[in-house]
């Protein structure tokens, strides 16, 4: 009995680690109305079902820190212009990207969490690359980060 609890606890720690690692690829698959982007996120995980939640977190992380340079949309720069912002505001981003954190207000899965047949690739014996379509409300995300003092507003740039 004690062994099974230990194995389950290790599994939970590994699952939590999987969702908090920012290993992903993103590409824009379309622009929606009212400041939303449709994004295909490829996340890496030991379990395909964990990759769905990780994809939502990774999509928001990508919009903030990487921007969108590939896909069907024009180039979209990252919301954060400062490359060190994630480290400088680590306390904010730790809670922002926590399980059930504020990031989840700005992203939804486009297919109710269903993964298309060709979007799961086995990378190694224990790792999968999983593609998930998500929608991110970039306008609301920008407003949230501006009001928290994390990024500067567009009006402050000129």
Rosetta blueprint (number, residue, H / E / L):
1 X L
2 X H
3 X H
4 X H
5 X H
6 X H
7 X H
8 X H
9 X H
10 X H
11 X H
12 X H
13 X H
14 X H
15 X H
16 X H
17 X H
18 X H
19 X H
20 X H
21 X L
22 X L
23 X L
24 X E
25 X E
26 X E
27 X E
28 X E
29 X E
30 X E
31 X E
32 X L
33 X L
34 X L
35 X L
36 X E
37 X E
38 X E
39 X E
40 X E
41 X E
42 X E
43 X E
44 X E
45 X E
46 X L
47 X L
48 X H
49 X H
50 X H
51 X H
52 X H
53 X H
54 X H
55 X H
56 X H
57 X H
58 X H
59 X H
60 X H
61 X H
62 X H
63 X H
64 X H
65 X H
66 X L
67 X L
68 X E
69 X L
70 X L
71 X E
72 X L
73 X L
74 X L
75 X L
76 X E
77 X L
78 X L
79 X L
80 X L
81 X L
82 X L
83 X L
84 X L
85 X H
86 X H
87 X H
88 X H
89 X L
90 X H
91 X H
92 X H
93 X H
94 X H
95 X H
96 X H
97 X L
98 X L
99 X L
100 X L
101 X L
102 X H
103 X H
104 X H
105 X H
106 X H
107 X E
108 X E
109 X E
110 X L
111 X L
112 X L
113 X L
114 X L
115 X L
116 X L
117 X H
118 X H
119 X H
120 X E
121 X E
122 X E
123 X E
124 X E
125 X L
126 X L
127 X E
128 X E
129 X E
130 X E
131 X E
132 X E
133 X E
134 X E
135 X E
136 X E
137 X E
138 X H
139 X H
140 X H
141 X H
142 X H
143 X H
144 X H
145 X H
146 X H
147 X H
148 X L
149 X L
150 X L
151 X L
152 X L
153 X L
154 X H
155 X H
156 X H
157 X H
158 X L
